[in-house]
Amino acid sequence: MFDPTAIKSRLACLRPAMDERMLRLWAASEARALGRGGVALVAGATGLSPGEIRAGLRELQHLGTAPAVPVPEPPARRPSSRRPAYRIRRPGGGRKLTEVKDPGIMAALEQLLADEIAGDPMGEQKWMRSSLRYLSERLAAEGHPASEGTVARLLKKMDFSLKTNRRKQGLRGRCPERDEQFQYIASQRRAFAAAGLPIISVDAKKKELIGNFKNPGRVWCRQAAEVDEHGFPSVAECVAVPFGVYDVTKNRGYVAVGVSHNTPEFAVRTIGKWWREEGRAAYRGKDHLLILADGGGSNGSRSKAWKLNVQVMLCNRFRLTVTVCHYPPGCSKWNPVEHRLFSQVSRNWAGRPLRTLGIMLGYIRGTTTTTGLVVTAYLDEGIYKKGQKVTREEMDKINLKPHPTCPDWNYTISPAK
């Protein structure tokens, strides 16, 4: 005798362990055991459709004679123990794709994108302005309903995808001496290192607003620090200008945090202070210095004020012979001070507001690496005026000798006679 309560109880026990195929096979076996009218009785008790139970009955008839269709595993993935070794549905089963039910949707989408697509005239890259929601609404208005997910899938079939901006090395073609300069810098570094002479890399870091402002990055903490909604320079305590000197051989950093402007005088004064406090003792008896610098900024290759200050504040004052090698335009990321010092400093204070100059100096001094980086930092409260003028007479007094290789980027300044 048929008992709906009993079959519901058995279904509640077995349902968590059954997939679609096992569910219809179980329901079909229950219906077959009941005999005539069993399909309707099981359908009423379980809520399954009679058509699904009849499909299970047909599968039961062939279950003993026809082997199950195996599902091959992808070669690059490990086989999953949760995946069944048979198909739950027949090949081609399931809901039809939108483009199959509506063959005109692809043409309608291409027509919508006719005025929305932009592309690279020198390549095959394409992009569009409209959002998925806008395209979905436009398609629905033209009689082709499609969800945002369907629109995204159709766009992928048309070779669209989400991408971020990608920088390209556009300066390589406009800088034919680029590779030659890199090779020359490498040869100079080898020569100075073999002779035990100091090699430093110099540059100015990004200016930082001092105050209760958001600092990019994340940090482990119990409660996030609250900062001001906007970071206006007008409400900042000051604008800090870090200038770094990185000793390539000793793996030591020396950072001056200025509160004025990033000028050639500020840059050379920092280098001179490093030589007086650290470099002269570390390289006792050495009178030749190699400086690796960027091609622009306060230590640029075209800056007359940079060369004049190197002559006066380094060469003449300390009786040093200074060789300067500038990196080509657009290649500042290869400067060791960028990826050996400043990147570590930024990582150390990431996600922490720089509320005072003391906090900023503390983070710089506390920067270390597994390779033994040690950083010294101090506050330079000097006022440095921009736009230093260099006369022709002052340029004539610079004891500068260009190198045969890339003379605009490589030169040696000796003490004045």
N, C-alpha and C positions, 0 to 999 in steps of 0.2 A: 504494500500500500504506500502511495506517495506521501511523504512528509516534508512540506516546504521548510519547516523549522530545521530539520536535520540537514537538508542540503545547504541551507544558508550557513549553518554552523560549520560544515565542512569547507565551504568556500572561504569563510573568515579565517580558518586555520591555514589553508593552502595558498590564499591569494598573495601574500607577501613574497612567496618563493616562485611564483609563476609569471612568465612573460605572456605575450599575446597568444602565441601558438599553444603553449601548454594550457592556457585557460580555455581556449575553444576545444582542445582535445579532451580535457577533463569534462567539460559540459557535454560534449558529444557522447562520451562514454556513459555519463549519467542518463542521458536521453535514450541511448540505445538499450540500457538496462531496463528502462521503464516500458519499452515497447511502443505500441501505437499511441500517438499523442504525447510522447515524451518530450519532443522538441518544444511544444507549446508550454508544457508544465515547467520544464527547466528554465525556459526563457522568462516565464512569469516570476519564478522564484529568485533567479539570479540577476535579472535586469539586462541580460545579454539579448541581442537581436536574434530572432529565429534564423535569419540568413547566415549569421556567423556560426551558429550551432550546426546548421546543415553543411557549411564548409568544413567544419570539424569532422562530421560524419564521413564526408568524402575522403578526407585525409586518413581517417582510421581504416578505410577499406584498402588503401594503398600503402599503409604504413609497414605492413609485413613484407610487401613485394618490392616496393621502390625505395632505394636508399635515400637518406636525407641528403640534400644538396649542401656540400661543405662551403664554409666561408673562408677564403684564403686570407692569411695574415699578411699585412704589408711587410716587405723584406727589411725595412729599416727599424721596425718596432718590435719589441719583445712581445710574445704572445700573452694575452691577458686571460687569466683564469675565469674572469667573469663573462667573457664573451662566449656565447653558445657556438657549438660546432655545426649549426644548421641555420638555415634561413627562417626567420619568423614569418616573413611574407614572401610570396612568389616574386620572381623577377618582374619588375614593372609595376608592382603593387604600390599602394599608398596614394596620397593626393597628388594630382598632376601639378606640374609647375605652372606658374602664371603665364609664362611665354608659350606654353603648350596649349593652355586653355584659351589664351588670347594672342594669336599669332601676330596681331598688328601692334602689340605694345612696344616691341623693339624699334619699329619704324617711327612710332609716335615719340619715343624717348629721344631718338636721334634727331628728330625734327625740333624738339624742345632745346636740345643742346647745340643746335646750329648757331645760335647767337650767343651762347654761353661759353663756348670752348675757346680757350687761348692756347697757343702753342709756341714752341721754340722754332724759329725759322731755320735754324741750322741743324735740327735734330728731330726726333720723333716724340719728344716729350709733350704731353698735353695736360691741361688742367681746366677747371671750370669754376665759375663764381657761385652758382646756386647751391643751396643746401638740399639735403635729402628730403626734408619736409616740404620745401617749396616744389620740388620736382614731383613728389607724391601727390600733392594737391593739384598741380597742373594736369597730371595724367588722369586723375579722377574726374576733373572737370571736362576732359575730352572723352570720357567714356572708357577709360582704361584704369580701373581701380587697382592700386598696388600699394603695399605698405612700404615704410622707409627701408626695412630690411630687404624687401624684394628689389627696390630701386638700387640699393647698394650692391646686391648680387648681380643685377643686370649691368651696372657700371663696370664691375670687375670683368664681366665677359667682354666689355668694350675696351679693355686695357686701361681702365681708370683704377686708382687706388689712393689711399690716404698717404701722403708723404710730407715731410718737412722740407724746409729750404736746405739746399746743399751748396756749400761754397765750392767754387772751382778755382784752380790755380791760374787765374787770369793774367798774373804778372809774369809768368814764365816766358811767354812768347815775347813780351816787351822788355825782357831783361836777359839778353843773350849771355852776359857775363856771370849769370847766377851760379852755375855749376863750377865755373872757374874760381869764383870767389870762395865758395865753400871748400874747395880743395886747398886753396891757398891758406884759409884760416886753419884748416886741419894741419897743414905743414908748419905753420907758425906755432901752433900749440905744441906740436911734437918737439920742435926745436927748443922752445923755452922750457918745456918740461924736462928735456934731457939735460939742459944746462942748470937745472934747479932754480930758474928764475920765476918770479911771481906772475901768475895769470889771473886776472880778475874779469868778471863780467858785470856790467853796470847797466842800470835802467831805472826808470821811474815807474812805480806801480800806479794803478788807478786811484784817483782822488777819492777820499772817503769823507762822508758827512759825519761829524761828531755830534751825537745827540741820541735821543730815544727814538731811533728810526729802525725800520726793518732791515735786517741783514740777510741776504739770500743764503739758503742752506737749511739743514735740519740738524737737531741735536737731541740726544737722549735726555729727557727730563720728566719730572712728574707733572709739571704744569708749564705751558708755554708762556714765554715772557710777553707781556703786553707792550706794544709800541704804538707810536703815533700813526694815525691813518695815512698821513701824507708826509713825504720827506722833502720839505722845502728848504733850500739852502738859506733862505732868509731867517729861519727860526733855528738854524743849527748853531751850536756853540762855536764851531769854526770848521774849516775845510782842511783836512790833513792831507799832506803831500808826501807819501813815503818814497824815498830814493834808496835803492839797494846796491850794495857792493858785495858780490859773491866771489869768494876765493875758491877757484876751481880746484886747486891742488889740495888745500887743507880742508875743503868742505865746510867752510865757515861763512856765515852771513853777517853783514854789517849794514844796518838800516838807519837812516836819518829821517825823522818825521818832521817835515817842515809845516809851517802855518802860513806861508806866504805864497810864492809862485815857483813853479818848476822852471828854473832858468839855468843857463850854463854855469853861472857863478855858484849857484846852489849845488849843482852836480859835482863840479870840480872841488868845491870846498869839502863836500862829503868824502870824496876820494882822498883828499889830502889829510883829513882827520883820520881816516882809516889807516893810511900809511904811517902817520905819526904815532897812533896808539897801538896798532896791531901789526901792520905789514913790516915796518922797519925791524921789529924784534923777531918776527917769524922768518924773515929773509935777511939776516944780518950779513952785511958786506955786499949785498946785491944792489946794483945801481941801474938796472934795466927792468922795465915793467911793460907787460902786454895787457892792453885793455880791449875787451870785446864789447862792442856797443851796437845799438840799433842804427838804422840809417836816418832817422828823424828825431824830432823832439829836442830836448835840451842838449843832448850829446850827438846831434846829427852830423852827418858827414859834410854838409854844406854850411854849417854854422861857424861863422868867423869868431863869434864870442867864445864858443867852445874851445877852439884852437888857441885863442889868446889866453884864456884862463888856464889851460893846460900848460902853456909856456911859462906863465908868471907864477901860478900857485903850486905847480908840481915840479916842473923841470928846473926853474931857477931857484925856487925855495929849497928843495930837497936835493938838488943836483942829480936829478933822475933823468934817464933817457927813456922816453915813453913811446912805445909803438902802439898805434891804434888800428884796429881792423873792424870795419863796419859791416854788418850783415846787409845783404841786398834788400831792396824795398819789398815789403810784404812778407819778410822772413823773420820777424821778431820772435816768433815762437821757438825758433831754434837757438835763441840766445840762452845760455845756461841759467842766467839769473831768473828767467821766466819759469822754467819747469823744474828747477832745483831749489829755488828759494821762495819766490812769490806764490807758487802754487801751493806749497806747504803752509805758508802763512794764511792764505785764504781758507784752506781746509781747517786750520786750527781755530779760526774765529767764525766759521760758518754757522749761521743760525743764532749768533749771539750779538745783541746790539752793542755798538761801540759808543757808549754813552759819554765817556770822557777820554781825554788823551792818555791818561794813566792806564785805563783799561786796554786801550789799543796797544800801547807800548808793552803791557804785560803779556798780551797774546803773542806779540811778535817775539819777545824774549823767550816765551815758553814753547816756541816751535821747535820740534825735534823730529828726527826720522830714525828708522832702523839702521841707516848707514852712518849715523853719528853726527848729523847736522847740528851745529851750535850757532845761535844767532845773538848778536849784540844790537841793541836799539837805544837811541837817545832822541831827545826832543831838541830841534833846532828852531829857536824863536827868532832868528834873524829875518830881516825884511829884505827881500830880493826884488828889485825892480825889473820889469820886463822891457824888452827892446833895447838892450845894451848896444850902443853904437861903437863900431870899430873903424878907426880911421885907416887911411892908406899907410901912414907912417907906422902905425902899430902893427899892421900886417907885415910890413917889410922887416920888422924886428923879430918876427917869429922864425925860429931856426928849424924850419920844416923841410923834410926831404921825402918826396913821394916815392913809393915803391914802383918798380917796373910793372908789376902785375896789378891791374885795376888801380891806378894811382889815385883816383878820386875816393877810393874806399880804404886804402892802405897807405899809411905814412908814419914817419918817425919824427918826433920833436925832441931835440936835444937841448941841454942847458945853453943859455946865451953865453957867448965868449966874453 
